[in-house]
Amino acid sequence: MNLNHLEYFKVLAETQHMSKASEKLGISQPSLSYAIKKLEDELQVPLFEPDGRNIKLTIIGKKYYGYISDSLKSLDYGNKVVEQLKNPNTGHINLGFTYTLGQKLVPDIMTSFLNVPGNSEVSFSLIQDNSYNLLESLYHDELDMILASKVELRMARHSDEIFDFIPLVQQEIKLAVPKDHPLYSKKTISLNDLDGEDLITFSKHSGLNSLIKKILNQTKAKPNIKYELEEDHSIIGFVEHNMGIALVPNLPQLKQDKMALRSIEDNHLEHNLYLIISRNHFSPPSVHRFQNFALKYCLKNYINKNTML
């Protein structure tokens, strides 16, 4: 079976348009038609059928596409691993992290890592998202590792059976209050102060959603959950417009001219952040090197100093 023919099939299956596929592949339409015909003859089944002026996958073609797509993806990954093994000082890392970590922790770790002799040629692709979506991307091998909260995916197995959650750092939870709010003048806040207040909180796909609920369970106070948002800077924006108060992770570089972050004196829960990797999954040298560096960096700068982010 010709590997090029499988790649042609994949591209044609994704475009379902002969001229677009041939243009993308850099081959003529007759060459593409010949390759697909050879593949269908070998399999002895039709993979495409007419759909007006275009074509579409047959039922068998749709099934076949799933296997071919995964196989070519694995082959491409294997080729990249071999390249990295040939030269361990190069490589590419697909790194995902939650929104709050883009302010300080991730830039700090990456800068320090790239300044180490031998690491300067390692490149990164960066993805920011909520913890749930990041875990899904990690599960589908779209990311090499993520820095995020611990959440459960909607699967038969628990997340602990699929991923390794390695403690990285803790983040203090503070109360965000607008400038003209009565709580603004208080230097420290009690959870009881939240009683009856309009509260803006995190959506269910955020790892912070369950933590905020646990924090509120420490008190008899009953705030009014007004809005649920996904990203902390959006929540801060709502607070600044006096649409409620919010429990948020400490954001050290946040500009506090329209609002303030106040410590909560009787909250005993912090936001635990993890370096997360897939279990029983081979990591290329550059990924493994960055993983070890990130853990040592946080151990030195946060854990050993009992310092929160």
C-alpha positions in Angstrom: 0.0 0.0 0.0 1.5 3.4 -1.1 1.9 5.8 1.8 1.5 8.8 -0.5 -1.9 7.4 -1.6 -3.0 7.3 2.0 -2.0 10.9 2.5 -3.9 11.8 -0.7 -6.9 10.0 0.6 -6.7 11.9 3.9 -6.6 15.3 2.3 -9.4 14.5 -0.2 -11.5 13.2 2.7 -11.0 16.5 4.5 -11.7 18.7 1.6 -14.2 16.5 -0.3 -13.2 18.5 -3.4 -10.9 17.2 -6.1 -9.4 20.6 -7.2 -8.9 21.9 -3.7 -7.3 18.6 -2.6 -4.9 18.4 -5.6 -4.0 22.1 -5.1 -3.2 21.5 -1.4 -1.2 18.4 -2.3 0.6 20.0 -5.2 -0.3 17.4 -7.7 -2.6 17.2 -10.7 -6.2 16.1 -10.5 -5.6 13.1 -12.8 -2.7 12.0 -10.5 -5.0 12.3 -7.5 -7.8 10.4 -9.2 -5.4 7.7 -10.2 -4.1 7.4 -6.6 -7.6 7.1 -5.1 -8.7 4.6 -7.8 -5.6 2.4 -7.0 -6.5 2.6 -3.3 -10.1 1.6 -3.9 -9.1 -1.2 -6.2 -6.7 -2.6 -3.5 -9.4 -2.3 -0.8 -12.1 -3.5 -3.2 -14.6 -1.0 -1.9 -15.6 2.6 -2.9 -14.3 5.3 -0.6 -16.0 8.2 -2.3 -19.3 8.8 -4.1 -20.7 11.7 -6.1 -22.4 14.6 -4.3 -23.7 17.0 -6.8 -20.6 18.6 -8.4 -18.5 17.5 -5.5 -17.8 14.2 -3.8 -18.3 12.8 -0.3 -17.1 9.9 1.7 -19.0 6.6 1.6 -19.9 5.0 4.9 -16.9 2.7 4.5 -14.8 5.8 3.6 -15.8 7.6 6.8 -14.7 4.6 8.9 -11.5 4.2 7.0 -10.7 7.9 7.3 -10.7 7.6 11.1 -8.1 4.9 11.1 -5.9 6.5 8.4 -6.0 9.9 10.1 -4.8 8.4 13.4 -2.2 6.2 11.7 -0.6 9.1 9.8 -0.7 11.2 12.9 1.2 8.5 14.8 3.7 8.1 12.0 4.3 11.9 11.9 4.8 11.9 15.7 7.2 9.0 15.4 9.2 10.8 12.7 9.5 13.9 15.0 10.6 11.7 17.9 13.3 10.2 15.8 14.5 13.6 14.7 14.7 14.7 18.4 16.6 11.6 19.4 19.1 12.3 16.7 19.6 15.8 18.2 18.4 16.1 21.8 19.2 19.9 21.9 16.4 20.6 19.5 12.7 19.7 19.6 9.2 21.1 19.8 6.9 21.2 22.9 3.1 21.6 22.7 2.4 23.2 26.0 -1.1 24.0 27.4 -1.9 26.1 30.5 -4.8 27.8 32.2 -5.4 31.5 31.7 -4.1 32.7 35.1 -0.7 31.0 34.6 0.1 33.2 31.5 0.7 36.2 33.7 3.8 35.0 35.5 4.5 31.3 36.0 4.7 30.0 32.4 6.7 33.0 31.1 9.1 32.7 34.1 9.6 28.9 33.6 10.0 29.2 29.8 12.5 32.1 30.0 14.6 30.3 32.6 14.5 27.0 30.6 15.5 28.7 27.3 18.4 30.5 29.0 20.0 27.1 30.0 22.8 26.2 27.6 21.6 23.6 25.1 17.9 24.6 25.4 17.8 27.7 23.2 16.8 25.8 20.0 13.8 24.1 21.6 10.6 25.7 20.3 7.1 25.9 21.8 3.5 26.0 20.7 1.3 27.4 23.4 -2.4 26.9 24.1 -4.5 28.6 26.8 -7.9 27.2 27.8 -9.8 25.9 30.8 -8.6 22.8 32.6 -11.3 20.6 31.2 -10.5 21.4 27.5 -6.8 21.2 28.2 -7.2 17.7 29.6 -9.3 16.7 26.5 -6.5 18.0 24.2 -3.9 16.1 26.3 -6.0 12.9 26.0 -6.1 13.2 22.2 -2.3 13.8 22.0 -2.8 17.3 20.8 -0.6 18.6 23.7 2.6 17.1 25.3 1.8 18.4 28.8 -0.4 20.9 30.5 -0.3 23.1 33.6 -3.8 23.1 35.0 -6.2 22.2 37.8 -7.4 18.7 38.5 -10.8 18.0 36.9 -12.7 14.9 35.8 -13.5 14.2 32.2 -16.8 12.6 31.1 -15.3 9.2 30.7 -15.7 5.7 32.2 -12.2 6.0 33.8 -11.2 8.5 36.4 -8.7 11.2 35.4 -6.1 9.6 37.8 -6.2 6.5 35.7 -5.4 8.4 32.5 -3.1 11.1 33.7 -0.3 11.8 36.1 -1.0 14.9 38.2 2.3 16.2 39.6 1.9 19.0 42.2 3.5 22.2 40.9 2.4 25.2 42.9 -0.4 26.6 45.0 -2.3 29.8 44.2 -4.0 32.0 46.8 -7.7 32.7 46.3 -8.7 36.3 46.9 -11.8 38.4 46.7 -12.1 40.8 43.9 -14.3 43.9 44.8 -15.0 47.0 42.8 -13.8 50.4 44.0 -17.1 51.7 45.3 -18.2 48.5 47.0 -18.5 48.6 50.9 -16.0 45.7 51.1 -13.3 47.7 49.2 -12.3 49.6 52.4 -11.6 46.3 54.3 -8.0 45.1 54.2 -8.9 41.5 54.9 -12.2 39.8 54.3 -14.2 37.1 56.1 -16.2 34.5 54.2 -19.3 35.7 56.2 -18.9 39.1 54.4 -20.1 37.3 51.2 -23.6 36.7 52.6 -26.2 38.1 50.2 -23.7 39.5 47.8 -23.9 39.0 44.0 -21.1 36.6 43.1 -19.5 36.1 39.7 -17.8 32.7 39.6 -16.2 30.2 37.2 -18.0 27.9 34.8 -18.2 24.2 35.4 -15.4 23.4 32.9 -13.0 25.4 35.0 -11.0 23.6 37.7 -11.8 26.5 39.9 -15.6 25.8 39.9 -15.4 23.0 42.4 -12.8 24.8 44.5 -15.0 27.9 44.9 -17.9 25.7 46.0 -15.7 24.1 48.6 -14.6 27.5 49.8 -18.2 28.6 50.2 -19.1 25.4 52.0 -16.7 26.6 54.8 -19.2 29.2 55.8 -23.0 29.6 56.4 -22.9 32.7 54.1 -25.2 32.5 51.1 -24.0 34.7 48.2 -26.2 35.0 45.1 -24.4 33.3 42.1 -25.2 35.9 39.4 -22.9 34.9 36.5 -20.6 32.0 35.6 -17.7 32.8 33.3 -14.8 30.8 32.0 -11.8 33.1 32.2 -10.5 35.2 35.1 -9.9 38.4 33.2 -13.5 38.4 32.0 -14.6 37.9 35.6 -12.4 40.9 36.7 -14.0 43.0 33.9 -17.5 42.3 35.3 -16.3 43.2 38.8 -14.8 46.4 37.6 -18.2 47.3 36.1 -19.8 46.8 39.5 -21.8 43.7 38.4 -20.7 41.7 41.4 -17.8 40.4 43.5 -15.7 37.3 42.7 -13.4 34.7 44.3 -10.4 34.5 42.0 -6.8 33.3 42.0 -4.2 35.8 42.9 -3.2 37.7 39.8 0.1 39.4 40.8 0.3 41.7 37.7 -3.3 42.7 37.7 -3.9 46.5 37.5 -6.0 47.5 40.5 -7.2 51.0 39.7 -10.9 50.1 39.4 -11.0 47.2 41.8 -8.9 45.5 44.5 -8.0 41.9 45.5 -8.5 41.3 49.2 -7.1 38.4 51.2 -9.7 36.1 52.9 -8.7 35.5 56.5 -10.8 32.4 57.2 -10.3 30.5 53.9 -8.1 27.5 54.4 -8.2 26.2 50.8 -5.8 27.1 48.0 -5.9 26.5 44.3 -3.7 23.5 43.6 -2.0 23.5 40.2 -0.4 20.5 38.6 1.9 19.6 35.8 -0.2 16.9 34.0 1.1 14.3 31.5 -0.6 11.2 30.0 0.2 7.9 31.8 2.3 5.3 30.0 3.1 7.8 27.2 6.5 8.2 25.7 7.8 11.8 25.8 10.5 13.1 23.4 13.7 14.2 25.0 12.9 18.0 24.8 9.5 17.4 26.5 11.0 15.3 29.2 13.7 17.9 29.8 11.2 20.8 30.1 9.0 18.7 32.4 11.9 18.0 34.8 13.0 21.7 34.6 9.5 23.0 35.4 9.2 20.7 38.5 12.7 21.7 39.8 11.9 25.4 39.2 8.7 25.3 41.2 10.3 23.2 43.9 13.1 25.8 44.3 11.0 29.0 43.9 7.7 28.0 45.5 7.4 24.7 47.3 10.6 24.9 49.4 9.8 28.5 50.3 6.2 27.7 51.2 5.3 30.4 48.7 2.0 30.6 46.8 1.8 32.1 43.3 
